[in-house]
């Protein structure tokens, strides 16, 4: 018997939703609803200095205005809560204990200056200089119970050698040698905050997520996360990385592109059907960018139909 799909969307309350965020949210929602699965809303609010007051409420309101709904989330509850990462710190600490017990964790006291010097190293990965394991054998105390304030040694995950391969529902098959291309990576920062790579893996596993849909900018994180899942003894979900939306200059759409914010479009009188129809067309799910509802996109949805290339938003498209 096939496992029931559990999908999710996990926004960060650091600003307003824009068309790029929503395009990914729509793909995640459709991938779950078309399979008759359970959709989870999770708020990724682990970095307090970047959180904007009121942003979470506006994000959830904008998503509902567009027609998205969810079966579990911070505002509706559910069996796998809490659904805000800021309320799940003990869960992340428990994961650190498991990694430590497996011999895959070590303390790191490399300063920013130390890491900056690595920029002159001959091997530069997609996220910058490859960390060569300077502190792996140093025996630095781990301070696993550290809270979210005060300076402590950063904690790094000791990656395993060899290729990590997976088959993305959109990007197709790919492999990466994490040891060669990234090196041992941080799972808890020196300021005590848990890193994205750890938190997302722990939460997806704890919430039983079977289908991870997110932007293509996170495709390179997947091999690292697969190593973490393996080290934690957690099942592997399927992945679908949605190509990005580009602005008129061909750059990745960002929060600074204020005219594409859903809140701005709402206030300008643009209807949710207009936005959904345009984004459904951009994903390859409609022949024309005519208005429609999310429910109208469900019957014809298939991952094979989703566009494989980034989409450039033409100026004035929603005027």
MONOR-V976950 format. One record per residue. N is the residue number from 1. RES is the residue in one letter. SS is DSSP state (hx for helix, st for strand, lp for the rest). PHI is phi in whole degrees, 0 to 359 (* if undefined). NEAR is the number of other C-alpha atoms within 8 Angstrom. Layout:
n=N res=RES ss=SS phi=PHI near=NEAR
n=N res=RES ss=SS phi=PHI near=NEAR
This chain:
n=1 res=X ss=lp phi=* near=2
n=2 res=X ss=lp phi=291 near=3
n=3 res=X ss=lp phi=289 near=4
n=4 res=X ss=lp phi=293 near=8
n=5 res=X ss=lp phi=291 near=12
n=6 res=X ss=st phi=238 near=13
n=7 res=X ss=st phi=254 near=17
n=8 res=X ss=st phi=203 near=14
n=9 res=X ss=st phi=231 near=13
n=10 res=X ss=lp phi=227 near=8
n=11 res=X ss=lp phi=284 near=8
n=12 res=X ss=lp phi=254 near=10
n=13 res=X ss=lp phi=279 near=13
n=14 res=X ss=lp phi=251 near=8
n=15 res=X ss=lp phi=167 near=9
n=16 res=X ss=lp phi=279 near=12
n=17 res=X ss=lp phi=295 near=12
n=18 res=X ss=st phi=239 near=12
n=19 res=X ss=hx phi=300 near=11
n=20 res=X ss=hx phi=294 near=10
n=21 res=X ss=hx phi=302 near=8
n=22 res=X ss=hx phi=293 near=10
n=23 res=X ss=hx phi=300 near=11
n=24 res=X ss=hx phi=292 near=12
n=25 res=X ss=hx phi=300 near=10
n=26 res=X ss=hx phi=297 near=10
n=27 res=X ss=hx phi=298 near=10
n=28 res=X ss=hx phi=296 near=14
n=29 res=X ss=hx phi=296 near=13
n=30 res=X ss=hx phi=296 near=12
n=31 res=X ss=hx phi=299 near=12
n=32 res=X ss=hx phi=277 near=15
n=33 res=X ss=hx phi=295 near=11
n=34 res=X ss=lp phi=295 near=10
n=35 res=X ss=lp phi=267 near=8
n=36 res=X ss=lp phi=70 near=8
n=37 res=X ss=lp phi=264 near=11
n=38 res=X ss=st phi=253 near=12
n=39 res=X ss=st phi=253 near=15
n=40 res=X ss=st phi=245 near=12
n=41 res=X ss=st phi=253 near=13
n=42 res=X ss=lp phi=231 near=13
n=43 res=X ss=st phi=263 near=13
n=44 res=X ss=lp phi=261 near=11
n=45 res=X ss=lp phi=238 near=11
n=46 res=X ss=lp phi=276 near=8
n=47 res=X ss=lp phi=246 near=7
n=48 res=X ss=hx phi=309 near=6
n=49 res=X ss=hx phi=299 near=4
n=50 res=X ss=hx phi=265 near=6
n=51 res=X ss=lp phi=286 near=12
n=52 res=X ss=lp phi=256 near=8
n=53 res=X ss=lp phi=306 near=5
n=54 res=X ss=lp phi=85 near=6
n=55 res=X ss=hx phi=293 near=12
n=56 res=X ss=hx phi=301 near=10
n=57 res=X ss=hx phi=299 near=7
n=58 res=X ss=hx phi=292 near=9
n=59 res=X ss=hx phi=298 near=12
n=60 res=X ss=hx phi=296 near=8
n=61 res=X ss=hx phi=294 near=8
n=62 res=X ss=hx phi=296 near=11
n=63 res=X ss=hx phi=296 near=11
n=64 res=X ss=hx phi=294 near=9
n=65 res=X ss=hx phi=300 near=8
n=66 res=X ss=hx phi=284 near=11
n=67 res=X ss=lp phi=111 near=9
n=68 res=X ss=lp phi=285 near=10
n=69 res=X ss=lp phi=224 near=7
n=70 res=X ss=lp phi=216 near=9
n=71 res=X ss=lp phi=271 near=10
n=72 res=X ss=st phi=222 near=11
n=73 res=X ss=st phi=171 near=14
n=74 res=X ss=lp phi=296 near=12
n=75 res=X ss=lp phi=259 near=4
n=76 res=X ss=lp phi=240 near=7
n=77 res=X ss=st phi=78 near=10
n=78 res=X ss=lp phi=145 near=8
n=79 res=X ss=lp phi=283 near=5
n=80 res=X ss=lp phi=242 near=7
n=81 res=X ss=lp phi=286 near=10
n=82 res=X ss=lp phi=289 near=10
n=83 res=X ss=lp phi=254 near=12
n=84 res=X ss=st phi=248 near=12
n=85 res=X ss=hx phi=297 near=13
n=86 res=X ss=hx phi=297 near=8
n=87 res=X ss=hx phi=259 near=7
n=88 res=X ss=lp phi=239 near=9
n=89 res=X ss=hx phi=297 near=8
n=90 res=X ss=hx phi=294 near=6
n=91 res=X ss=hx phi=297 near=8
n=92 res=X ss=hx phi=290 near=12
n=93 res=X ss=hx phi=297 near=10
n=94 res=X ss=hx phi=298 near=8
n=95 res=X ss=hx phi=294 near=10
n=96 res=X ss=hx phi=299 near=10
n=97 res=X ss=hx phi=299 near=9
n=98 res=X ss=hx phi=294 near=9
n=99 res=X ss=hx phi=295 near=13
n=100 res=X ss=hx phi=296 near=10
n=101 res=X ss=hx phi=297 near=7
n=102 res=X ss=lp phi=274 near=8
n=103 res=X ss=lp phi=74 near=6
n=104 res=X ss=lp phi=247 near=11
n=105 res=X ss=st phi=229 near=12
n=106 res=X ss=st phi=209 near=15
n=107 res=X ss=st phi=280 near=14
n=108 res=X ss=st phi=223 near=11
n=109 res=X ss=lp phi=248 near=8
n=110 res=X ss=lp phi=300 near=9
n=111 res=X ss=lp phi=276 near=6
n=112 res=X ss=hx phi=300 near=6
n=113 res=X ss=hx phi=295 near=7
n=114 res=X ss=hx phi=301 near=8
n=115 res=X ss=hx phi=291 near=10
n=116 res=X ss=hx phi=296 near=7
n=117 res=X ss=hx phi=296 near=8
n=118 res=X ss=hx phi=292 near=10
n=119 res=X ss=hx phi=299 near=9
n=120 res=X ss=hx phi=270 near=5
n=121 res=X ss=lp phi=293 near=8
n=122 res=X ss=lp phi=290 near=4
n=123 res=X ss=lp phi=247 near=7
n=124 res=X ss=st phi=249 near=11
n=125 res=X ss=st phi=271 near=9
n=126 res=X ss=lp phi=291 near=7
n=127 res=X ss=lp phi=255 near=7
n=128 res=X ss=st phi=114 near=8
n=129 res=X ss=st phi=300 near=12
n=130 res=X ss=lp phi=287 near=13
n=131 res=X ss=st phi=286 near=10
n=132 res=X ss=lp phi=271 near=6
n=133 res=X ss=lp phi=78 near=7
n=134 res=X ss=lp phi=303 near=8
n=135 res=X ss=lp phi=257 near=12
n=136 res=X ss=lp phi=301 near=10
n=137 res=X ss=lp phi=255 near=5
n=138 res=X ss=lp phi=279 near=6
n=139 res=X ss=lp phi=67 near=8
n=140 res=X ss=lp phi=287 near=10
n=141 res=X ss=lp phi=305 near=7
n=142 res=X ss=lp phi=273 near=8
n=143 res=X ss=lp phi=51 near=7
n=144 res=X ss=lp phi=296 near=7
n=145 res=X ss=lp phi=270 near=5
n=146 res=X ss=lp phi=302 near=8
n=147 res=X ss=lp phi=274 near=7
n=148 res=X ss=lp phi=262 near=7
n=149 res=X ss=lp phi=220 near=8
n=150 res=X ss=lp phi=90 near=7
n=151 res=X ss=lp phi=271 near=7
n=152 res=X ss=lp phi=222 near=9
n=153 res=X ss=lp phi=301 near=13
n=154 res=X ss=st phi=296 near=14
n=155 res=X ss=st phi=247 near=14
n=156 res=X ss=st phi=246 near=13
n=157 res=X ss=st phi=269 near=12
n=158 res=X ss=lp phi=281 near=11
n=159 res=X ss=lp phi=284 near=11
n=160 res=X ss=lp phi=269 near=7
n=161 res=X ss=lp phi=288 near=8
n=162 res=X ss=lp phi=99 near=7
n=163 res=X ss=st phi=284 near=8
n=164 res=X ss=st phi=247 near=11
n=165 res=X ss=st phi=239 near=9
n=166 res=X ss=st phi=205 near=8
n=167 res=X ss=st phi=243 near=10
n=168 res=X ss=st phi=282 near=12
n=169 res=X ss=lp phi=294 near=11
n=170 res=X ss=lp phi=246 near=12
n=171 res=X ss=lp phi=283 near=9
n=172 res=X ss=st phi=85 near=7
n=173 res=X ss=st phi=287 near=8
n=174 res=X ss=st phi=198 near=8
n=175 res=X ss=st phi=223 near=9
n=176 res=X ss=st phi=212 near=9
n=177 res=X ss=st phi=268 near=10
n=178 res=X ss=hx phi=297 near=15
n=179 res=X ss=hx phi=299 near=11
n=180 res=X ss=hx phi=278 near=8
n=181 res=X ss=hx phi=263 near=12
n=182 res=X ss=lp phi=232 near=14
n=183 res=X ss=st phi=85 near=13
n=184 res=X ss=lp phi=297 near=12
n=185 res=X ss=st phi=246 near=10
n=186 res=X ss=st phi=282 near=10
n=187 res=X ss=st phi=246 near=13
n=188 res=X ss=st phi=218 near=12
n=189 res=X ss=lp phi=283 near=12
n=190 res=X ss=lp phi=292 near=10
n=191 res=X ss=lp phi=272 near=10
n=192 res=X ss=lp phi=89 near=14
n=193 res=X ss=lp phi=276 near=12
n=194 res=X ss=st phi=287 near=11
n=195 res=X ss=lp phi=280 near=10
n=196 res=X ss=hx phi=307 near=7
n=197 res=X ss=hx phi=303 near=10
n=198 res=X ss=hx phi=286 near=13
n=199 res=X ss=hx phi=300 near=11
n=200 res=X ss=hx phi=293 near=8
n=201 res=X ss=hx phi=292 near=11
n=202 res=X ss=hx phi=297 near=12
n=203 res=X ss=hx phi=291 near=8
n=204 res=X ss=hx phi=299 near=10
n=205 res=X ss=hx phi=292 near=11
n=206 res=X ss=hx phi=295 near=8
n=207 res=X ss=lp phi=268 near=8
n=208 res=X ss=lp phi=67 near=7
n=209 res=X ss=lp phi=290 near=13
n=210 res=X ss=lp phi=255 near=11
n=211 res=X ss=st phi=222 near=13
n=212 res=X ss=st phi=259 near=12
n=213 res=X ss=st phi=243 near=14
n=214 res=X ss=st phi=203 near=12
n=215 res=X ss=st phi=291 near=11
n=216 res=X ss=hx phi=295 near=9
n=217 res=X ss=hx phi=293 near=7
n=218 res=X ss=hx phi=258 near=9
n=219 res=X ss=hx phi=303 near=8
n=220 res=X ss=hx phi=292 near=7
n=221 res=X ss=hx phi=281 near=8
n=222 res=X ss=hx phi=299 near=8
n=223 res=X ss=hx phi=301 near=13
n=224 res=X ss=hx phi=299 near=9
n=225 res=X ss=hx phi=291 near=11
n=226 res=X ss=hx phi=295 near=10
n=227 res=X ss=hx phi=295 near=11
n=228 res=X ss=hx phi=296 near=10
n=229 res=X ss=hx phi=302 near=14
n=230 res=X ss=hx phi=297 near=9
n=231 res=X ss=hx phi=295 near=10
n=232 res=X ss=hx phi=271 near=9
n=233 res=X ss=lp phi=70 near=6
n=234 res=X ss=lp phi=259 near=8
n=235 res=X ss=lp phi=291 near=7
n=236 res=X ss=lp phi=261 near=7
n=237 res=X ss=lp phi=282 near=8
n=238 res=X ss=st phi=274 near=10
n=239 res=X ss=st phi=235 near=10
n=240 res=X ss=st phi=220 near=12
n=241 res=X ss=st phi=253 near=15
n=242 res=X ss=st phi=281 near=12
n=243 res=X ss=lp phi=305 near=11
n=244 res=X ss=lp phi=282 near=13
n=245 res=X ss=st phi=266 near=12
n=246 res=X ss=st phi=252 near=13
n=247 res=X ss=lp phi=277 near=12
n=248 res=X ss=lp phi=299 near=9
n=249 res=X ss=lp phi=272 near=5
n=250 res=X ss=lp phi=82 near=7
n=251 res=X ss=lp phi=263 near=7
n=252 res=X ss=st phi=302 near=8
n=253 res=X ss=lp phi=298 near=10
n=254 res=X ss=lp phi=223 near=7
n=255 res=X ss=lp phi=298 near=10
n=256 res=X ss=lp phi=290 near=4
n=257 res=X ss=lp phi=279 near=9
n=258 res=X ss=hx phi=301 near=8
n=259 res=X ss=hx phi=294 near=6
n=260 res=X ss=hx phi=262 near=9
n=261 res=X ss=st phi=292 near=13
n=262 res=X ss=hx phi=299 near=11
n=263 res=X ss=hx phi=298 near=9
n=264 res=X ss=hx phi=295 near=10
n=265 res=X ss=hx phi=295 near=11
n=266 res=X ss=hx phi=302 near=10
n=267 res=X ss=hx phi=293 near=7
n=268 res=X ss=lp phi=275 near=6
n=269 res=X ss=lp phi=93 near=6
n=270 res=X ss=lp phi=288 near=11
n=271 res=X ss=lp phi=277 near=7
n=272 res=X ss=hx phi=298 near=11
n=273 res=X ss=hx phi=296 near=11
n=274 res=X ss=hx phi=294 near=12
n=275 res=X ss=hx phi=293 near=12
n=276 res=X ss=hx phi=297 near=13
n=277 res=X ss=hx phi=297 near=14
n=278 res=X ss=hx phi=296 near=12
n=279 res=X ss=hx phi=289 near=11
n=280 res=X ss=hx phi=298 near=13
n=281 res=X ss=hx phi=295 near=13
n=282 res=X ss=hx phi=296 near=11
n=283 res=X ss=lp phi=277 near=11
n=284 res=X ss=lp phi=88 near=10
n=285 res=X ss=lp phi=261 near=12
n=286 res=X ss=lp phi=221 near=10
n=287 res=X ss=lp phi=286 near=6
n=288 res=X ss=lp phi=221 near=6
n=289 res=X ss=lp phi=277 near=11
n=290 res=X ss=lp phi=272 near=8
n=291 res=X ss=lp phi=300 near=10
n=292 res=X ss=lp phi=198 near=10
n=293 res=X ss=lp phi=261 near=11
n=294 res=X ss=hx phi=299 near=13
n=295 res=X ss=hx phi=300 near=6
n=296 res=X ss=hx phi=291 near=7
n=297 res=X ss=hx phi=275 near=12
n=298 res=X ss=hx phi=296 near=10
n=299 res=X ss=lp phi=301 near=7
n=300 res=X ss=lp phi=265 near=6
n=301 res=X ss=lp phi=285 near=11
n=302 res=X ss=lp phi=204 near=7
n=303 res=X ss=hx phi=298 near=8
n=304 res=X ss=hx phi=295 near=6
n=305 res=X ss=hx phi=271 near=9
n=306 res=X ss=lp phi=291 near=10
n=307 res=X ss=lp phi=303 near=10
n=308 res=X ss=lp phi=263 near=8
n=309 res=X ss=lp phi=244 near=6
n=310 res=X ss=lp phi=302 near=9
n=311 res=X ss=st phi=244 near=9
n=312 res=X ss=st phi=268 near=9
n=313 res=X ss=lp phi=279 near=9
n=314 res=X ss=lp phi=285 near=7
n=315 res=X ss=lp phi=303 near=5
n=316 res=X ss=lp phi=79 near=5
n=317 res=X ss=lp phi=302 near=6
n=318 res=X ss=lp phi=255 near=6
n=319 res=X ss=lp phi=287 near=4
